Amino acid sequence: MLNLDFHPSGRHFLQIPGPSPVPDRILRAMSLPTIDHRGPEFGALGLELLGKIKRVFKTENPVIIYPASGTGAWEAALSNTLSPGDRVLMFETGHFATLWQKMARRLGLEPEFIGLPGDEGWRHGVQADMIEARLREDRDHGIKAVCVVHNETSTGVTSDIAAVRRAIDAAGHPALLLVDTISGLASADYRHDEWGVDVTVSGSQKGLMLPPGISFNAVSDKAIEASRHNAMPKSFWAWDEILEANRNGYWPYTPSTNLLYGLNEALDMLLEEGMEQVFARHQRWAAGVRTAVEAWGLEVQCQDPAVYSPVLTGVVMPEGVDADAIRRIIYQRFDLSLGTGLGKAQGKMFRIGHLGDCNDLTLIATLGGCEAGMKLAGVELKGSGVAAALEYFAEHPLKGDA
Ligand SMILES: *Cc1c(COP(=O)(O)O)cnc(C)c1O
C-alpha cells in the first residue's frame, strides 16, 4: 500500500522535472469511462487529437503515439530508421544523452559519442561546430544519423537544434537528425518541420502535464522512407501499421484510452493559451528561479546563458555538501520533491523543475523549501533567494497579468 499518511495535509509539491503536476482539468478528463477502442466515438477522438498534436510539434507530418514511456519512443526512433552496424553520431550533454547512446549500442548500432572534454559537456549544450567537423571527415557517409537531446533534463541545458541542422547541411551530409525533446516539448520552443528534424522523440509526463505512460515520434518524409528499407527488426515499434490505423483515428492494438482523453484535454489547454505564451511563462519562471540561486550565492549547472533551460534549473552545491542529503531533508520536512543529481552529477546538485502546471506561488514555495532545507543542513547562503525571486516576478509580469 502507498503510504498516504506521509502527506499529512495540503498538496505534495512535485517539483521534479517530470513527472510534472497533472492539472485537475486533465485528471477529470482521464476519469471518464474507458470506451471501446474500435468504436465510432474512439475514432473521432483519435482523429481529433492526432490532428491537434501536430501543432505542438509544429509539423505537418504525422505524429506517432505509443503506450510506452519516453524510453520506448527512443527505441522506436532508432529501430525504424537504422540498420544493425550503422554508425550514429551522438553528443554527450548529460545523463539522458548517455542513456540513449547506451541503448543504441544495445540495439547493435555503433554510436560515436562526442562531446566537450571533462565535465564541460554536462554544463553546455550541443556544439554544432563539432558535429559539422566530424561529418566533414566522414566522406563516405558511414554515419547514418545524428542524435541529440534538445532539453537535457539531467543538467538544465537546452541545445540549439536549428544550429545542428545547419551543421549537417553545411557538411553536405545525408545523415538523419534524431532529436529527444522528451522534457522540452510544450515548455521550450520546438519546431520539428522548420528545424528539419527527421524524428522527434517526446513523452507525456513533462511539458504535456500528463501522467507517465505515452510517448511520441514525430517524423519527416525522409524518416518514413528510411523505415521502409531499414534492416533493424521491429514489430511493436514499427510505424507502418500504426500510421495505417491512425488514418481513421485508431491503433493496431489497444491504445492507452484514458491517457488519450488526458492528452486531448492537455492539447486544448496548451492551444487555448497559445504556445508562445506557454514558452514565455516557462522562460520567466526559469529566470526567477535563477535569480534565487544567484541570491543564495550558488551556481547553476548550465554555464552558457544562451541555453539556460526554461524547464528546470540544476543547483550546484558547494564543495563537500551532499545534495541528496539536502533533498531528503526537504522531502521529509516540507513534502517537496526535487530532482536528484543523475549519473556524473549524483550528490553534486539538485534540480528544480519549473514546468507545466505551476504558478509564481508554487515556485516561491518551492524556493522556500530549498532555502529552509539548505539552512537546516548548515549550507551558508549569501542572501534570500525567495525574496529575490518574489522581486523578479513582481518586476516581470507576464503578458496578460494585472
Ligand atoms: C524523462 C526523459 C527521458 C526518459 O523518459 P522515460 O519516460 O523516463 O522513459 C529521456 N530523455 C529525456 C531528456 C528525459 O527528460
The ligand as an SDF file (V2000), in Angstrom:
LIG
                    3D

 15 15  0  0  0  0  0  0  0  0999 V2000
   12.4840   11.7690  -18.9250 C   0  0  0  0  0  0  0  0  0  0  0  0
   13.4440   11.7200  -20.0290 C   0  0  0  0  0  0  0  0  0  0  0  0
   13.7610   10.5320  -20.7060 C   0  0  0  0  0  0  0  0  0  0  0  0
   13.2130    9.2080  -20.2890 C   0  0  0  0  0  0  0  0  0  0  0  0
   11.8450    9.1220  -20.4280 O   0  0  0  0  0  0  0  0  0  0  0  0
   11.0380    7.9740  -19.6480 P   0  0  0  0  0  0  0  0  0  0  0  0
    9.6160    8.4130  -19.8330 O   0  0  0  0  0  0  0  0  0  0  0  0
   11.5070    8.0020  -18.2330 O   0  0  0  0  0  0  0  0  0  0  0  0
   11.3320    6.6940  -20.3170 O   0  0  0  0  0  0  0  0  0  0  0  0
   14.6400   10.5960  -21.7650 C   0  0  0  0  0  0  0  0  0  0  0  0
   15.2040   11.7570  -22.1530 N   0  0  0  0  0  0  0  0  0  0  0  0
   14.9500   12.9130  -21.5200 C   0  0  0  0  0  0  0  0  0  0  0  0
   15.6240   14.1580  -21.9790 C   0  0  0  0  0  0  0  0  0  0  0  0
   14.0780   12.9290  -20.4430 C   0  0  0  0  0  0  0  0  0  0  0  0
   13.8170   14.0740  -19.7960 O   0  0  0  0  0  0  0  0  0  0  0  0
  1  2  1  0
  2  3  1  0
  2 14  2  0
  3  4  1  0
  3 10  2  0
  4  5  1  0
  5  6  1  0
  6  7  2  0
  6  8  1  0
  6  9  1  0
 10 11  1  0
 11 12  2  0
 12 13  1  0
 12 14  1  0
 14 15  1  0
M  END
$$$$
